[in-house]
Amino acid sequence: MTDERGGAVEAADSVLVALADPTRRQLLDLLAAQGEATATTLAGRLPVSRQAVVKHLVVLDAAGLVSGSRVGREVRYAVRPAALDATARWMAALAADWDRRLASIKRVAEEAEGDSR
């Protein structure tokens, strides 16, 4: 495996781990709908504490899914779609590879069935 492909898989791993938690998915949905928000604003929309929201945002930030920018005393978070887009492209390529493999298996099976008649 090349370093580039290994890096893409590692990036996809961190995105998938981040998306495995329903609270983090809710945070992404809220941020996508609002554009940007503070941890306090997000906590007001979820059944978790502000501290829990901040911890989730740290995981999302590490995965490249959100970014925080300081505006005065507040940190405003926004969605960064690039990591999600890259993960979606990786998953689409993986699905296409499996589709090719399954089509090949189907073709071989159909040929074998035709030969046995």
C-alpha positions in Angstrom: 0.0 0.0 0.0 1.4 3.4 -0.9 1.8 6.1 1.7 -0.8 8.2 -0.1 -3.4 5.5 0.0 -2.5 4.6 3.6 -3.0 8.3 4.5 -6.4 8.3 2.9 -7.4 5.2 4.8 -6.2 6.7 8.1 -8.1 9.9 7.4 -11.2 7.9 6.6 -10.7 5.9 9.8 -10.7 9.1 11.9 -13.8 10.4 10.1 -15.7 7.1 10.5 -14.8 6.9 14.2 -15.9 10.5 14.7 -19.2 9.8 12.9 -19.9 6.6 14.9 -21.2 8.7 17.8 -24.8 9.9 17.4 -24.2 13.1 19.4 -21.3 14.0 17.0 -23.6 13.4 14.0 -26.2 15.7 15.6 -23.5 18.3 16.1 -22.6 18.1 12.5 -26.2 18.4 11.5 -26.7 21.5 13.7 -23.6 23.1 12.3 -24.5 22.4 8.7 -27.9 23.9 9.3 -26.6 27.0 11.2 -23.4 27.6 9.4 -21.4 28.3 12.6 -22.1 28.2 16.3 -20.5 28.2 19.7 -20.3 25.2 22.0 -22.7 27.0 24.3 -25.3 27.5 21.5 -24.9 23.8 20.5 -25.3 22.6 24.0 -28.6 24.4 24.3 -29.9 22.3 21.4 -28.7 19.0 22.7 -29.3 16.9 25.9 -25.7 17.1 26.9 -23.5 19.6 28.8 -21.4 22.3 27.2 -18.3 20.4 28.4 -19.5 17.2 26.6 -20.1 19.3 23.5 -16.6 20.7 23.6 -15.2 17.1 23.9 -17.2 16.0 20.9 -16.1 19.0 19.0 -12.4 18.2 19.7 -13.0 14.7 18.2 -14.7 16.2 15.1 -11.9 18.8 14.8 -9.2 16.1 15.0 -11.0 14.2 12.2 -11.0 17.4 10.1 -14.8 17.6 10.1 -15.1 21.0 11.9 -12.9 23.9 12.6 -13.1 26.5 15.4 -12.2 30.1 15.0 -11.9 32.6 17.9 -14.1 35.7 17.7 -13.4 37.8 20.7 -13.9 35.5 23.7 -16.0 32.9 21.8 -14.9 30.0 19.7 -17.2 29.5 16.7 -17.3 26.1 15.0 -18.2 25.4 11.4 -18.3 22.3 9.3 -15.3 21.5 7.1 -16.7 19.3 4.3 -13.3 18.3 2.7 -12.7 15.3 5.1 -16.2 14.1 4.7 -16.0 14.5 0.9 -12.7 12.6 0.8 -14.2 9.8 2.9 -17.2 9.6 0.6 -15.0 9.3 -2.4 -13.0 6.5 -0.7 -16.2 4.7 0.1 -17.5 5.2 -3.5 -14.2 3.8 -4.9 -14.4 0.8 -2.5 -18.1 0.2 -3.5 -17.2 0.4 -7.2 -14.4 -2.1 -6.7 -16.8 -4.5 -5.0 -19.3 -4.0 -7.8 -16.7 -5.0 -10.4 -15.7 -8.1 -8.4 -19.3 -9.2 -7.9 -20.0 -8.6 -11.6 -17.0 -10.8 -12.5 -18.2 -13.5 -10.1 -21.7 -13.3 -11.7 -20.3 -13.6 -15.2 -18.2 -16.6 -14.2 -21.1 -18.3 -12.5 -23.4 -17.6 -15.5 -20.8 -19.0 -17.9 -20.4 -22.1 -15.7 -24.1 -22.6 -15.6 -24.3 -22.2 -19.4 -21.5 -24.8 -19.9 -23.3 -27.3 -17.7 -26.5 -27.4 -19.8 
